[in-house]
């Protein structure tokens, strides 16, 4: 039987997420990270590659979107900021809808 993992990190601030982003998430009543976010966000913020697999509705978009947006907040002018590739138009709309308020909160939309 697999051991049950305990997550001691309970907030987005604990994960190293910028306060402006945390405030935007809280306004959307998103205050507790999902397990995939707990696993992915710290590594992604540190610039490491991450790969994750989880069910629909488990927080994957924010798991990659929060670090991507936070890291482009400190990008050099006239350099590439970021690129998110998705396989369908519908998923593109979903990702943009989820990430737009966060991007606006840090002045990147």
C-alpha positions in Angstrom: 0.0 0.0 0.0 1.3 3.4 -1.0 2.1 5.9 1.8 -0.2 8.9 2.1 1.7 12.1 1.6 1.1 15.0 4.0 1.3 18.5 2.6 2.6 21.0 5.2 2.3 23.8 2.7 -1.2 25.2 2.9 -1.2 28.5 1.2 0.1 30.0 -2.1 2.3 32.3 -0.1 4.0 29.3 1.4 4.8 28.2 -2.2 6.5 31.5 -2.9 3.8 33.0 -5.0 3.9 36.8 -5.3 1.5 38.7 -3.0 -0.3 40.4 -5.9 -1.1 37.0 -7.4 -2.2 35.6 -4.0 -4.5 38.6 -3.6 -6.0 38.0 -7.1 -6.5 34.3 -6.3 -8.2 35.2 -3.0 -10.6 37.5 -4.8 -11.6 34.5 -6.9 -11.9 32.5 -3.6 -8.9 30.4 -4.5 -6.9 30.2 -1.2 -5.7 26.6 -0.8 -3.5 25.0 -3.5 -4.3 21.6 -5.0 -1.7 18.8 -4.6 -0.4 19.3 -8.2 0.1 23.0 -7.4 2.0 22.2 -4.2 4.3 19.8 -6.2 4.8 22.0 -9.3 4.8 25.6 -8.3 8.0 25.7 -6.2 10.1 23.9 -8.9 8.6 26.0 -11.7 9.3 29.2 -9.8 12.9 28.0 -9.4 13.2 27.7 -13.1 13.2 23.9 -13.2 11.2 21.9 -15.8 8.1 20.3 -14.5 5.7 17.7 -15.9 2.4 16.8 -14.3 -0.6 14.7 -14.9 -3.9 15.0 -13.0 -7.6 14.8 -13.5 -9.8 17.5 -15.0 -10.5 20.2 -12.4 -7.4 19.5 -10.3 -5.6 22.8 -10.8 -3.2 22.1 -13.6 -3.7 25.4 -15.4 -2.7 27.4 -12.3 0.0 24.9 -11.5 1.9 26.0 -14.6 0.3 29.4 -15.2 1.2 31.0 -11.8 4.9 30.3 -12.1 5.0 31.3 -15.8 3.3 34.7 -15.1 5.4 35.3 -12.0 8.6 34.6 -13.8 7.7 36.9 -16.8 7.1 39.6 -14.3 10.9 40.0 -14.0 11.7 39.3 -17.6 14.1 41.7 -19.5 12.5 44.1 -21.9 12.5 43.1 -25.6 13.1 39.4 -24.7 10.6 36.6 -25.0 8.3 36.5 -22.1 6.6 33.1 -22.4 4.7 30.8 -24.6 1.9 28.4 -23.6 0.9 25.8 -26.2 -2.4 24.1 -26.0 -3.9 21.5 -28.4 -7.4 23.0 -29.0 -9.0 26.4 -29.4 -11.4 25.6 -26.5 -8.5 24.9 -24.2 -6.8 28.1 -25.3 -9.8 30.1 -24.3 -10.0 28.3 -20.9 -6.3 28.9 -20.2 -6.6 32.6 -21.2 -9.7 33.1 -19.1 -8.0 31.6 -16.0 -4.7 33.4 -16.4 -5.9 36.8 -17.6 -6.9 38.2 -14.1 -3.5 37.1 -12.7 -1.6 38.6 -15.6 -3.6 41.9 -15.1 -2.7 41.9 -11.4 1.0 42.0 -12.3 0.7 44.4 -15.2 1.4 41.8 -17.9 -1.9 41.8 -19.8 
